[in-house]
Amino acid sequence: MKKLIYIFCMACVVVGCARMGQPDGGWFDDDPPEVIGCRPADQSTNISSKKISIYFNEYIKLEDATNKVIVSPPQLEIPEIKDAGKRIVVELQDSLKPNTTYTIDFSDAIVDNNEGNPLGNYTYSFSTGDQIDTMEVSGYVLDASNLEPVKGILVGLYDDLADSAFKTKPMIRVSRTDSRGRFVIKGVAHGTYRAYALKDADGDFCFNQKSEMIGFNHETYVPSSKPDVKIDTIWRDSLHIDAFKQTPYTHFLPDDVTLLAFTHIQTDRYLLKTERKDPEKFTMFFTYGHPDLPVIKGLNFNADSAFVIETRVEQDTINYWLRDTTLINQDTLRMEVNYMMTDTLGNLVSQIDTLEVLAKTPYAKRQKELTKEIEKWQKEQERKKKRDETYDSIFPAKPLKPNYMLSQEIDPDKIIQIEIPAPLQHVDTAAVHLYSMIDSAWYEAPFTFKPIPHRLRFYEIQAEWRPDTEYSLEIDSAAFEDIYGHVSDPYKQGIKVKSLDEYSTLTIKISGVADSLPLQVRLLDKGDGIVKEVLAKDGVAFFEYVSPEKYYLSAFVDVNGNGLWDTGDYDEDRQAESVYYYPREIECKERWDVTHKWDLTATPRYKQKPQAITKQKADGEKKLKNRNADRARNLGIEYNKTKTVKVEKEE
């Protein structure tokens, strides 16, 4: 036993000494993996093997190979790509095409196994013919609606310049966009091409589903190259630049192909779902609207005059408000619904479904909750009675509670909106009053009160709000009564219209498109949200009552004049309506009249949207860590890749 205790004590001493004098761990492995060979050799010709092995000087791994590794020409059968120790093995499943250059673009997916040092963009290529095609075509894919970079979309080339090729043939060379929307298509032969972008849902490398996001134009591209020089920064350490190195390289053109991607309007119509979250109504959701509303036949209730129907403008979402309390209390509504639906041939046909619409909260549970509420109210009235306070003997009906979209301070161009919780049976416009204070006295102010078109439960109040003036909006009790007999309580809200001294005006003088084209110009906040929108007139967009903030601008050519941005259609050869962004921030201050000139086409589209409001941020570039240089500096020695030199420290 004494011997065991002695051994344990000696072990503790050894461990303690080891902790006090822990040796230096040595230099880091900051070197990227190197390719030391390939089978078949890189850029080999007349190859017939579908298995490729790439060998490295150290253990490596592939990161996110599914999204980063691109094989071109595109493979209908997914290749097997795997890392295996110090090599990568690629096995193609499709038959090889004759006289074709194959490229396997690994992007930055290859890193060493221990430290994660990236190899950098690496591409392996071979040819089944006598020569290797080395041209490249590169550019950007942007969302046509907001110029956001589109990440991960397929981009391909066709040497068949017919419009039908995109829908009938797979692409001949492909790439995929990175987080900047950037793509590079490699291994391209000399020739003339058209470029397309495609969110390929079914993996056939051609456009055959309207749900697939696409980008196209009628430009043709002839790949070329020229010698060029790029300047690399050589860092001594993480803080100091050692030198600038000029490196000759081959510059491939075009390098600025820009495709504006959009998704077609989904005109195929079918019933998505029916739900009844509230007992007073149920809702039908369709993929697309139709001017003819569904015809409902009640199977366990009488559907005649049973509903107040509320639809959106598109008529793809339909609310059925139940008029009768008996139906509201009924948990299950069984009905036969006749509506128009798209069949397998793309034609609209009549469809009859039998539906059971269940209330989310059963009637029994609602009654139980009501009973608890009444009991709580009764106890409160009993307490008031015992304290000789005023109390009620009849449980009060719940009032109608409109949502008045109004704050105490408003802009002079404000339109007040009111949302009613349920459809109205009656509205008393005479019970709505607006007063303004003039010389310390209140006077009736003119205004208009009217329903908002295509929005059943919404109303608006418009008035000529005078700056730096106080108003009072007063609505009498029972001004609104819904279809269930609920009436509104009285409402009063004081309003102060801001002074003109609190605003800026912004004038944008626009060029780059014809003045005859209707141009909607939008003032944007830092979240790319619309603050104000105006129609440019004679090449000028004028914004009044602009609060002192920093803003951004976008615009779109409203071809059909409906005030909305509209998507494109490939079969109709129609691009989405053109969108532009002002490439800089705009600052507005109180009592400033700000004027800017904006040439919509002066800046390439892929450079227009400011990074501050771009939601699709670029991924961080993989870089070598260069930790040895920092370590050498801390140790007082000079470090480079080949040797370390002791540097005497100054006294």
C-alpha positions in Angstrom: 0.0 0.0 0.0 2.9 2.4 0.9 4.4 1.7 -2.5 1.1 2.6 -4.3 0.9 5.9 -2.3 4.5 6.7 -3.3 3.9 6.0 -7.0 0.8 8.3 -6.9 2.7 11.1 -5.2 5.5 10.9 -7.8 2.9 11.0 -10.6 1.4 14.2 -9.2 4.8 15.8 -9.0 5.6 14.9 -12.6 2.2 16.2 -13.8 2.8 19.5 -11.8 6.2 19.9 -13.3 4.8 19.3 -16.8 2.2 22.0 -16.4 4.8 24.5 -15.2 7.2 23.9 -18.1 4.9 23.1 -21.0 7.0 23.1 -24.2 6.4 25.2 -27.2 4.0 23.5 -29.7 6.2 24.4 -32.7 5.2 26.0 -36.0 1.7 25.8 -37.4 0.8 24.0 -40.6 -0.3 27.0 -42.7 0.4 25.4 -46.0 -2.4 24.5 -48.3 -2.6 21.0 -49.7 -0.9 20.5 -53.1 -1.9 18.3 -56.0 0.9 15.9 -56.7 -0.7 13.9 -59.5 -3.8 12.9 -61.3 -5.0 9.8 -63.1 -5.7 10.5 -66.0 -3.3 13.5 -65.9 -4.9 16.9 -65.8 -5.7 18.3 -69.3 -5.2 14.9 -70.9 -6.7 14.3 -74.3 -8.4 11.3 -75.9 -9.6 10.0 -72.6 -12.2 7.2 -72.3 -12.1 6.5 -68.6 -14.9 7.7 -66.4 -13.0 7.4 -63.2 -10.7 10.2 -62.1 -8.3 10.2 -59.1 -6.6 13.3 -57.8 -3.6 12.8 -55.4 -2.4 15.3 -52.7 0.6 15.6 -50.5 -1.4 15.4 -47.3 -4.8 14.2 -46.0 -7.6 16.3 -47.4 -11.4 16.6 -47.2 -14.2 18.0 -49.4 -16.5 20.6 -47.8 -20.1 20.9 -49.2 -19.2 19.0 -52.4 -22.9 18.7 -53.4 -23.2 22.5 -53.9 -19.7 23.5 -54.7 -18.4 20.8 -57.1 -19.7 21.3 -60.7 -19.1 18.8 -63.5 -19.5 20.1 -67.0 -21.0 19.1 -69.4 -23.9 18.6 -67.0 -24.5 15.0 -65.8 -28.0 13.6 -65.8 -26.8 10.8 -63.5 -25.2 12.3 -60.4 -21.4 11.6 -60.3 -19.9 9.9 -57.3 -17.4 12.4 -55.7 -15.7 11.4 -52.5 -12.5 12.1 -50.6 -10.4 9.1 -49.6 -7.3 10.0 -47.4 -4.9 11.8 -49.7 -6.9 11.6 -52.8 -10.3 12.5 -54.4 -12.1 10.0 -56.5 -14.7 11.1 -59.1 -16.7 8.5 -61.0 -18.9 9.8 -63.8 -22.1 7.8 -64.4 -23.2 9.2 -67.8 -21.6 8.0 -71.1 -18.8 10.2 -72.3 -19.5 12.4 -75.3 -17.0 12.3 -78.1 -14.7 15.3 -78.8 -15.8 17.0 -75.6 -13.8 18.8 -72.9 -14.9 17.8 -69.4 -14.2 20.0 -66.4 -14.7 19.3 -62.7 -14.7 22.6 -60.9 -14.1 22.1 -57.2 -14.3 25.8 -56.3 -12.9 26.2 -52.8 -14.2 22.8 -51.5 -10.8 21.2 -51.0 -9.1 21.8 -47.7 -6.5 19.9 -45.7 -7.9 17.5 -43.1 -6.2 18.9 -39.9 -6.1 22.7 -40.2 -8.7 23.4 -42.9 -6.2 25.3 -45.1 -7.9 25.8 -48.5 -6.4 24.8 -51.7 -8.1 27.6 -53.5 -10.2 27.4 -56.6 -9.2 24.2 -58.4 -10.5 22.8 -61.7 -9.5 19.5 -63.2 -10.1 18.9 -66.9 -9.7 16.3 -69.7 -11.0 15.8 -73.2 -12.4 12.9 -75.1 -11.0 14.4 -78.3 -7.7 15.8 -79.5 -7.8 19.1 -77.8 -8.8 20.9 -74.5 -11.2 23.8 -74.7 -10.0 26.5 -72.3 -12.3 29.5 -72.8 -14.4 30.8 -69.9 -17.6 32.8 -69.7 -18.5 34.6 -66.4 -20.9 37.0 -64.9 -23.7 37.5 -62.4 -27.3 36.4 -61.8 -29.6 38.8 -59.9 -33.1 38.6 -58.8 -35.0 40.7 -61.3 -37.4 42.1 -58.6 -34.7 43.6 -56.3 -31.3 43.0 -57.8 -30.3 40.7 -55.0 -27.6 38.2 -55.9 -29.1 34.8 -56.5 -27.0 32.1 -54.8 -26.8 28.5 -56.0 -28.7 28.9 -59.3 -27.5 26.9 -62.3 -26.1 28.9 -65.2 -25.5 27.3 -68.6 -24.6 27.9 -72.2 -26.3 26.8 -75.5 -24.7 26.8 -78.9 -28.2 26.3 -80.3 -29.4 29.9 -80.5 -33.1 29.0 -80.9 -35.5 30.0 -78.1 -36.8 26.5 -78.0 -33.4 25.0 -77.0 -33.9 26.1 -73.4 -37.0 24.0 -73.1 -36.0 21.0 -75.2 -32.3 20.4 -74.7 -30.0 20.2 -71.7 -27.3 22.9 -71.3 -24.0 22.1 -72.9 -21.7 23.8 -70.3 -22.8 24.7 -66.7 -21.7 26.4 -63.6 -23.4 27.5 -60.3 -23.5 31.0 -58.7 -21.8 31.7 -55.4 -23.1 34.0 -52.6 -22.3 37.1 -54.8 -24.4 35.7 -57.6 -21.1 35.2 -59.5 -20.6 32.3 -61.9 -17.7 31.1 -64.1 -18.4 28.6 -66.9 -15.1 26.8 -67.8 -14.0 24.6 -70.6 -15.8 26.5 -73.3 -15.0 26.0 -76.9 -14.7 28.8 -79.4 -18.1 29.7 -80.8 -21.3 31.7 -80.3 -23.5 31.1 -77.3 -26.6 32.2 -75.4 -26.6 32.1 -71.6 -29.5 31.0 -69.3 -30.0 30.8 -65.5 -32.2 28.0 -64.1 -33.3 26.8 -60.6 -33.4 23.3 -61.9 -36.1 21.5 -59.9 -36.0 18.1 -61.7 -32.3 17.9 -62.6 -32.8 17.7 -66.4 -30.8 20.9 -67.1 -33.6 22.5 -69.2 -36.6 24.7 -68.4 -39.9 22.7 -68.2 -41.6 23.8 -65.0 -43.1 27.3 -64.5 -42.1 27.1 -60.8 -38.5 27.1 -61.8 -36.7 30.5 -61.5 -35.1 31.5 -64.8 -33.0 34.2 -66.4 -32.5 34.8 -70.1 -31.8 37.4 -72.7 -31.3 37.5 -76.5 -27.6 38.5 -76.3 -25.1 36.2 -77.9 -21.6 35.7 -76.5 -18.3 34.9 -78.3 -15.7 33.8 -75.8 -12.2 35.4 -76.1 -9.2 36.0 -74.0 -6.3 38.5 -73.6 -3.2 38.8 -71.5 -3.6 40.8 -68.4 -1.9 41.5 -65.0 -3.4 41.3 -61.6 -1.9 42.9 -58.5 -1.6 40.7 -55.3 -0.9 42.1 -51.9 2.0 40.3 -50.0 1.4 40.6 -46.3 4.4 40.5 -43.9 2.0 39.7 -41.1 -1.7 40.4 -40.3 -1.0 44.2 -40.0 1.8 45.1 -42.4 2.0 44.9 -46.2 5.3 43.6 -47.5 5.0 44.2 -51.2 2.7 44.3 -54.2 3.2 41.5 -56.7 2.2 41.8 -60.3 1.1 38.4 -61.8 0.4 37.9 -65.5 -2.8 35.9 -66.2 -5.2 35.2 -69.0 -8.3 37.4 -68.9 -11.3 35.6 -70.3 -14.2 37.5 -71.8 -17.0 38.1 -71.5 -16.8 38.4 -67.7 -19.8 40.6 -67.0 -22.8 38.6 -68.4 -25.8 39.7 -66.3 -28.9 37.6 -66.1 -32.0 38.9 -64.3 -33.9 36.0 -62.9 -37.6 35.7 -62.2 -40.3 33.2 -61.6 -43.5 33.0 -63.7 -46.9 33.8 -62.2 -48.3 30.4 -61.2 -51.5 30.3 -63.3 -52.2 26.6 -62.6 -55.2 26.7 -60.3 -56.0 24.2 -57.5 -57.3 24.3 -54.0 -54.4 24.4 -51.5 -56.3 24.1 -48.2 -59.4 25.2 -46.3 -59.2 26.2 -42.7 -61.4 27.7 -39.9 -59.1 29.3 -37.3 -62.0 31.5 -36.1 -65.5 30.1 -35.6 -67.0 33.0 -37.4 -65.4 32.3 -40.8 -63.6 29.8 -42.9 -61.0 30.5 -45.6 -60.2 28.8 -48.9 -56.7 29.2 -50.3 -56.1 28.7 -54.1 -52.9 28.8 -56.0 -54.3 31.3 -58.4 -57.4 33.5 -58.6 -60.4 33.2 -60.9 -63.2 35.7 -61.6 -65.9 33.1 -60.8 -66.0 32.3 -57.1 -66.7 28.7 -55.9 -70.3 27.6 -55.7 -71.0 26.1 -52.3 -73.8 23.7 -51.5 -74.3 22.9 -47.8 -74.7 19.2 -46.9 -75.5 19.7 -43.2 -76.6 23.3 -43.3 -78.4 25.7 -45.7 -75.8 27.7 -47.7 -78.3 30.1 -49.2 -77.4 33.6 -47.9 -75.2 32.0 -45.3 -72.1 34.0 -46.0 -70.6 37.4 -46.4 -67.8 36.8 -48.9 -64.4 38.7 -48.6 -61.8 38.2 -51.2 -58.4 39.7 -52.1 -57.9 41.5 -55.3 -56.3 38.4 -56.9 -59.3 36.3 -55.7 -56.9 33.5 -54.7 -57.9 33.8 -51.0 -61.6 33.8 -50.0 -63.0 34.4 -46.6 -66.5 33.1 -45.9 -68.0 35.0 -42.9 -70.9 33.0 -41.3 -73.9 35.2 -40.8 -75.9 32.8 -38.6 -74.9 32.2 -34.9 -76.2 28.7 -35.3 -73.6 28.0 -37.9 -70.9 29.7 -35.9 -71.7 27.3 -33.0 -71.6 24.3 -35.4 -68.2 22.5 -35.1 -68.3 20.8 -38.5 -69.5 22.3 -41.8 -69.9 19.7 -44.5 -70.2 21.1 -48.0 -69.9 20.4 -51.7 -67.7 23.0 -53.5 -67.7 23.5 -57.3 -64.8 25.5 -58.5 -62.5 25.9 -61.5 -59.3 23.9 -61.5 -56.4 23.2 -63.9 -56.3 19.7 -65.2 -53.3 17.6 -66.3 -53.4 19.2 -69.8 -53.3 22.7 -68.4 -57.0 23.5 -69.1 -59.4 25.0 -66.6 -62.2 22.6 -65.8 -65.0 22.4 -63.3 -64.0 20.5 -60.1 -66.4 19.3 -57.4 -65.0 18.4 -53.9 -66.7 17.4 -50.7 -65.2 19.2 -47.8 -65.5 19.0 -44.0 -64.5 22.3 -42.4 -63.7 21.9 -38.7 -63.6 24.7 -36.2 -60.1 25.0 -34.6 -61.7 25.6 -31.2 -64.8 23.4 -30.6 -68.0 24.9 -29.4 -67.9 23.1 -26.1 -64.4 24.6 -25.3 -65.6 28.1 -26.3 -68.6 27.7 -24.0 -66.3 26.6 -21.2 -64.1 29.6 -21.6 -67.1 31.9 -21.7 -68.5 30.4 -18.5 -65.1 31.1 -16.8 -65.2 34.7 -18.0 -68.8 35.2 -16.8 -67.9 33.7 -13.4 -64.9 36.0 -13.1 -67.1 39.0 -14.0 -69.8 37.9 -11.4 -67.2 37.7 -8.6 -66.0 41.2 -9.5 -69.6 42.6 -9.4 -70.2 40.9 -6.0 -67.1 42.6 -4.6 -68.3 46.0 -5.9 -71.8 45.3 -4.4 -70.3 44.6 -0.9 -68.3 47.8 -1.1 -71.4 49.8 -2.0 -69.9 50.6 -5.4 -71.8 50.8 -8.7 -72.1 47.3 -10.2 -73.8 45.7 -13.2 -76.3 42.9 -13.1 -76.3 42.0 -16.8 -73.1 40.6 -18.4 -72.1 43.2 -21.0 -71.9 42.3 -24.7 -68.4 42.6 -26.2 -67.9 45.8 -28.2 -66.7 46.0 -31.7 -63.0 47.1 -31.6 -61.9 48.7 -34.8 -58.1 49.1 -35.4 -57.5 52.8 -35.9 -54.1 53.0 -37.7 -53.2 56.4 -36.3 -50.5 57.9 -34.1 -50.4 61.2 -32.2 -48.0 62.7 -34.7 -48.5 62.4 -38.5 -47.1 63.6 -41.8 -49.1 66.1 -43.9 -49.6 63.4 -46.6 -51.0 60.8 -44.1 -54.1 58.8 -45.0 -55.7 57.3 -41.9 -56.9 53.7 -42.3 -59.4 51.8 -40.1 -59.6 48.0 -40.0 -62.9 46.5 -38.8 -62.6 43.0 -37.2 -65.7 41.7 -39.0 -67.8 42.8 -42.0 -70.1 45.7 -41.1 -73.9 45.7 -41.2 -74.1 49.4 -40.8 -71.8 52.4 -40.7 -72.9 55.9 -39.6 -70.7 58.3 -41.4 -72.4 61.2 -39.6 -70.9 59.9 -36.4 -67.3 60.5 -37.7 -65.9 64.0 -36.9 -62.7 65.8 -37.5 -61.8 69.1 -35.8 -58.8 71.4 -36.2 -57.6 74.0 -33.8 -57.4 77.6 -35.2 -56.5 80.5 -32.9 -57.1 78.3 -29.8 -60.6 77.3 -30.9 -61.9 74.0 -32.5 -63.5 74.1 -35.9 -64.9 71.3 -38.1 -62.3 70.3 -40.7 -63.2 68.9 -44.1 -62.4 65.2 -44.8 -63.6 62.2 -46.7 -64.5 58.9 -45.2 -64.9 56.0 -47.6 -64.3 52.2 -48.0 -61.1 51.0 -49.6 -61.8 49.2 -52.9 -61.3 45.4 -52.8 -60.8 45.5 -49.0 -64.1 44.6 -47.4 -63.3 45.5 -43.8 -61.1 48.6 -44.5 -62.0 52.3 -44.5 -59.9 55.4 -44.9 -60.0 59.0 -43.9 -58.4 61.6 -46.2 -58.0 65.2 -45.2 -55.9 68.2 -46.1 -53.6 68.2 -43.1 -52.1 71.6 -42.5 -48.5 71.5 -41.1 -48.0 72.5 -37.5 -51.7 72.2 -36.7 -53.6 70.2 -34.0 -56.6 68.0 -34.9 -59.0 65.8 -33.1 -60.6 62.7 -34.6 -63.8 61.9 -32.7 -66.1 59.0 -33.5 -69.4 58.5 -31.7 -70.5 55.3 -30.0 -72.3 52.8 -32.3 -70.7 54.4 -35.4 -69.9 50.9 -36.6 -72.1 47.8 -36.3 -70.9 44.4 -37.6 -73.1 41.6 -39.0 -73.2 40.0 -35.5 -74.8 43.1 -33.8 -71.6 44.2 -32.1 -71.2 48.0 -31.9 -68.1 50.2 -31.5 -67.3 52.3 -28.4 -66.7 56.1 -28.8 -63.2 57.0 -29.9 -61.1 60.2 -29.6 -57.6 60.8 -30.7 -55.6 64.0 -30.7 -53.4 64.5 -33.8 -50.5 66.8 -34.3 -49.4 67.4 -37.9 -45.6 68.0 -38.0 -44.1 71.3 -39.0 -42.5 71.7 -42.4 -39.3 72.6 -40.6 -39.0 68.9 -39.6 -38.8 67.7 -43.2 -36.6 67.6 -46.2 -37.6 67.5 -49.8 -35.8 65.2 -52.3 -35.7 65.8 -56.0 -34.2 63.1 -58.3 -33.4 64.0 -61.9 -33.4 60.8 -63.9 -31.9 59.9 -67.2 -31.0 56.6 -68.9 -34.5 55.6 -70.0 -37.1 57.3 -72.2 -39.3 59.9 -70.5 -42.3 58.3 -72.2 -41.9 55.1 -70.1 -43.8 55.2 -66.8 -41.1 55.0 -64.0 -42.1 54.2 -60.4 -39.4 55.6 -58.0 -39.1 54.3 -54.5 -37.5 55.8 -51.4 -36.1 53.0 -49.3 -35.0 52.6 -45.7 -32.0 50.8 -44.5 -33.9 47.5 -44.6 -34.7 47.9 -48.3 -38.3 48.7 -47.3 -40.5 51.2 -49.2 -40.9 54.5 -47.4 -42.5 56.5 -50.2 -43.2 55.9 -53.8 -43.9 58.3 -56.6 -44.3 58.3 -60.4 -41.6 60.2 -62.2 -42.8 63.1 -64.4 -40.7 64.4 -67.2 -37.7 62.6 -65.8 -38.1 64.0 -62.3 -39.1 62.2 -59.1 -40.1 64.5 -56.3 -40.5 63.4 -52.7 -42.2 65.7 -50.2 -42.2 65.5 -46.4 -39.1 63.4 -46.1 -38.0 62.8 -42.5 -34.4 63.4 -41.7 -32.7 60.0 -42.3 -30.4 58.2 -44.6 -32.2 56.6 -47.5 -31.7 54.6 -50.7 -33.5 54.6 -54.0 -34.8 52.1 -56.5 -37.0 52.4 -59.6 -38.8 50.1 -62.0 -40.2 50.7 -65.5 -43.9 50.2 -65.0 -44.6 48.9 -68.6 -48.3 48.2 -68.1 -48.9 51.2 -65.8 -50.5 49.2 -63.0 -48.3 50.6 -60.3 -46.9 47.2 -59.5 -43.7 45.4 -60.5 -44.6 42.5 -62.8 -42.6 39.4 -63.5 -41.7 38.0 -67.0 -42.9 35.2 -69.2 -40.5 33.0 -71.3 -43.2 31.8 -73.7 -44.3 35.3 -74.4 -40.6 36.5 -74.7 -41.3 39.0 -72.0 -38.7 40.1 -69.5 -39.6 41.1 -66.0 -40.1 44.9 -65.6 -36.6 46.5 -65.3 -35.5 47.4 -61.8 -32.7 49.8 -61.0 -30.9 50.9 -57.8 -29.2 54.2 -57.0 -25.7 52.9 -56.1 -25.1 55.3 -53.2 -26.7 56.4 -49.9 -28.7 59.6 -49.8 -28.9 61.7 -46.6 -31.8 64.1 -45.9 -31.7 66.6 -43.1 -34.3 69.0 -41.7 -35.1 72.0 -43.9 -32.8 70.7 -46.6 -33.8 70.6 -50.3 -31.8 67.7 -51.7 -31.3 67.2 -55.4 -29.5 64.2 -57.0 -28.9 63.2 -60.6 -29.4 59.5 -61.5 -28.4 57.9 -64.7 -30.2 54.5 -64.4 -27.8 52.7 -66.8 -24.4 54.4 -65.9 -23.5 51.7 -63.4 -23.7 47.9 -64.4 -26.7 46.3 -62.8 -24.6 43.9 -60.8 -22.9 46.8 -59.1 -26.0 49.0 -58.5 -27.5 47.7 -55.2 -25.6 49.1 -52.2 -24.1 46.5 -49.9 -25.7 48.1 -46.9 -29.2 47.0 -48.1 -28.2 43.8 -49.9 -29.6 40.9 -47.8 -27.7 38.1 -49.6 -24.3 38.8 -48.1 -21.1 37.4 -49.7 -19.6 34.4 -47.9 -16.2 35.1 -46.4 -13.4 34.1 -48.7 -11.3 31.2 -47.5 -7.8 32.4 -46.8 -4.6 30.8 -45.4 -4.3 31.7 -41.8 -0.6 32.7 -41.8 -0.4 32.1 -38.1 3.4 31.5 -38.3 4.1 35.1 -39.2 2.2 36.3 -36.1 4.0 33.8 -33.9 7.4 34.8 -35.3 6.7 38.4 -34.5 5.8 37.5 -30.9 9.0 35.5 -30.6 11.1 38.3 -32.1 12.2 36.4 -35.2 11.7 37.0 -38.9 9.6 34.4 -40.7 9.1 33.4 -44.2 7.9 30.2 -46.0 11.4 28.8 -46.4 13.4 29.8 -43.2 13.3 31.6 -39.9 16.0 34.1 -39.0 16.7 35.3 -35.5 16.4 39.1 -35.1 18.3 40.8 -32.3 15.9 42.8 -30.1 16.9 46.3 -29.3 18.0 47.1 -25.7 
